[in-house]
C-alpha cells in the first residue's frame, strides 16, 4: 500500500510539473529544488525525486553538472514536431508489421495488453485508473514498436520518446474536466484496438493511418488541456 501511494504521488507530481513547464510557469534553465517542490505539492521528497527522473527521461528536464535537475530549453513548435515525428515512426512500424506479418504469440501479447487497458476504465469510461493506464499504455507502445521486427525503427522510436511531450504517456490532466480527459483516453484505447486489428488483417495503409492519427490526437488533447486553439498552435516558452 505504501509503494502504491508513493507511485500515485509521483504520478501526480509528474502531471503537475509537466503542466508548469509547458505553461512557462517553470521557465527554461530553472533549477528544481526537491525540498521546495515536495512542500509545494504536499508530498515527500522520494516521489518528487522519482517524478523528476521520469521527466528527465521524457526530455523535459536535464541533469545539472552539480547534481539535481534544470528545465530543458524547448519551444512549443519543438513539441509539435516531436509528436509528429513519433506519429510518422509509429505509423511506419505499424505498416511494416502488417505487411511483414506478426507471429501469433506476439499478437496474443498485444491483445492481453488491450484487455488490461480496458480494465482501467469504469463507469462507462468516465473514470480511469490513471497510474495503471499510464504503465500499460507505455508497455503497449513499446511492444508495438517491435512488431515490425526492425531494430532501426525500434531504436529511433525510443529516441523520439525522449523528446519533450513525445512519450506516449506524457499526459496532461485537465483537472477542470476529468470526464473529458477520461473519454479522450477511452478514445485512444479504441485506436489501439483498431491498430492491432489492422495489423492482424495485414492492412498496412490502414494501420499506418490510425497510428499517425493516434499521435495527432495526443497533440490535440495537449493543446485543449492548455486552452490553445489547435489551429493556432505555436510560439516558444520564454525565460521569465
N, C-alpha and C positions, 0 to 999 in steps of 0.2 A: 504493500500500500504506500509506503514511504517513497519507494522508487517511482511509482506511478504518479504520485503528487509532484515529485521533482520534475518528471518529464512534462507534466501539464504546465508547471510554472515556466519551464524552459521554453516550451512552445509559445506560451503567452508572451514571454519576453521577446522571442523571435518576431512575432507578429507586430508587437508594439514598436520594436526597433526598426523593422522594415518600413513601417509607415512614417516614422520620424525621419528616416533617411530619405525616403522618396519625396516627402513634402518639403525637405530642406530645413526642417527644424533642427536636425543634426547635420551640419554642413561638412563638405569635403575637408579633410585634414584634421577634423576634430578628434582628439584622443578620448576614448571612452573610459570612464572611471568606474571600475567594478563596484566599489563600495557605494558610490553615489547612485548608480543605476539600481542597485539592489534596494536601496532606501526608497527611491522614487517609485519603483514597481512593487514595493512591499513584499519582496521575496528574498530568499537567502542568496548568498554570493555564488553558490555552486550552479544553480540553474542559469544565472546571468552569465557565468563563465561558459557554460555549455552552449548557450544561445549565441554568444559572440564567436565561438569556434565554428558553429554551423553557418553563421552569416559570412565568416571568412571563406568557408568552402563555397558559398554562393557568389563570392566576388564582391560583396558589399563592404567588407572590411579587409584590412591588410595588417599583418603583424608589424608592430613598431620594432626598430632595431634594439631599443632599450626595454622591450617587453610590452605586453598589452596590445591593444588594437586601436587603429585610427580609421576614420571613414575614408573609403576609397573615392577618388575623384571620377565621376562619370556623369554624362548628360542623359536627358530623357530620350534623345534620339538614339543613344547607345543602347538603352533598354529595348526600344522598338526594334532596332537592328538585331540585337541578340536573340529576342524571341522569334523574329522572322527566320533567322538562321537555324534556330532549333527546329522550327517547323519544316524547313527545307530538308534538313538531315533526317528527322524522324519520318518525314514523308518518303524519302528515298529508301530508308531502312524498311518501311512497311511495304513499299512497292517491290523491292528486291526479294523480300521474304515471300510475298505472294507469287512472284514469277519463278523463284527457285524452289518453292515448296518447303514446308516446315514439317519436321518429324512429329508424329502423333504425341509422343511423350512431352514435347515442348508445348504443343497446343494444350495438353492437359494442364500443364503448369499455368498457362495464361488463363484458362477458364476457371481454375481454382482461385487465382487471384481476383478474377471478376466476381466470383461468389463471395469472397471475403470482403471485397469493396462494397458489394450490395448490403452486406450485414452491418455496415457502418451507418446506414440510414434507418430512420424510424419515423413514424407519424407522417406517412405519405411524403417522405423525403424532406420534411420541414426541420428535422433535427438530424445532426450528423456527429458521429464520434470523430472529431477532427484530428486528434493525435493519431488514432488508428488509421484513419483515411490517409493522412499525410504519409505515414510509413508505408502503407500498401501501395499508394499511388507512385511513390518513388520506386518501389520494387517492380511495379508493372512496367514503368517506362524503362527501367534498367533491363528487364527481360526482353522487352520489345526491341531495344537497340541491338540485341544479339540474335534476333530471329533470322536475319538475312545471312548470318554466318560470315559477316565482313568485319574483320578486326579493325580495318581502317575507319569504317563508319562508326563502330562502337567507340573507338578511341577518340575520334573527333567530337562525338556527341558528349562524351564525358567532359571534354574541354569546354564545350559550349555551355553545359550546365553550370560551369563555374563563372559564367559571365553574369553581370547584375540582372536579377529577376528572370533569368532564363531557365532556372531549375524548375522542373515540373511541379514541385511542391512549394514554390515561392509565392504562397498565398498572402493576400491582404484581407483581413476580416473586416467587413462593414458592420461595426457594432450597432449602427442605427437601423440596419435592415438584415438581421441574421437569417430570416426566412429566404430572402432573395439570394443571399450568399449560399445557403444550403441547396437551393434549387439549381444554382449555377454549377455546383459540384455534381448534382444529380444528372444534369445535362451532359457534363463532361464524362460521367460514367457511361452514359448511353453511347457517347462517341467511342469510348474504349471498346465497348462491345462490338460496335459496327466495324472498327478497325480489324479486330480479330476475326470476325465473320468474313470480311472481305479477303483477308489473308488466307483463311482456310479454303475459301471458294476460288482461290487463285485469281482474284480480280485486282491486279496490280494498280491500275489507274485509280480505282475507287479507294483502295487502301491508302494510297498516297494523298489523294484529295482530302479524305477525312482527317488524316494525321496532320496535314498542314492547317486545316480549318480548326482543329483542336488547339493548336498553338495560337492561332489568331484569337480564339475565344478567350484564352488566358490573358492576352493583351487587352482585349475589350473589358474584361472584368477588372483588370488593374486600373484602367482608365476611369471606369464607372465608380469604383470604390474611392478613387481620389477626386471624384467630382469633375472630371475633364470630359469634354466632348471628344469622342473618338476621332472625329474629322479634324480636330484642331490640336491633335497631339504633337508636342514638340517643345523646344526650349531646353535649357540646361539648368542643372542645380548649381546655384552660385554660392560662393563663400559668404558667410554672414559678416 
